[in-house]
Amino acid sequence: MFGAYEGEIDAKPGEKVIFIGDCASFHGNAGGTTIALPSIYRDRSTQDPHTAKHDDIYVKMGKVMAKFWNNRNEDHFRMAGCPVSVAEQVLMLVKLGNLRNPYFDPSMAVGFTSSYFSWRTRQAIHRILGEPYNKPGAYKRGSARPEQSLPPAGARTTLEA
């Protein structure tokens, strides 16, 4: 369940209902259980992007497994975050469906592990060299930047006229 939902949730007793994200809210019945789940969203203006941290994919795997373990006797729970990462959503769906972890699938594991260690190595080199991950201020964009039709520098726009 994403966002604010109104009405009943047609869940069978014992089926898990997962609320995704901080803005998810629900007040009603699901699977014979009355649920009062308020939104825990907070405005992004309270967050500083220069201090943002990310979770390693293996940390995300552990968090999702722990969330399921800690809520194994509950019919519902929230996956907090704004946004909840795609990896965490995939891992949650895999767990709900009793499927194998796609990151460990034999056809993907070697490429995934190689890419993971390559990324971690590059990250470590940047840290050793003192290069911050997130740099404040404007930053030169790469060649994939979109083309823009901007007025010449100093030209007045119709809004200014």
WOCORQUI-V989749 format. One record per run of one state. SS is the DSSP state (H for helix, E for strand, C for the rest). FROM is the first residue (numbers start at 1). TO is the last residue. Records with the same first field share a line. If there is no record, write none. Layout:
SS: FROM-TO, FROM-TO
This chain:
C: 1-1, 6-8, 10-16, 31-32, 38-43, 47-48, 52-56, 71-75, 80-85, 97-101, 105-105, 129-161
E: 2-5, 9-9, 17-30, 33-37, 76-79
H: 44-46, 49-51, 57-70, 86-96, 102-104, 106-128
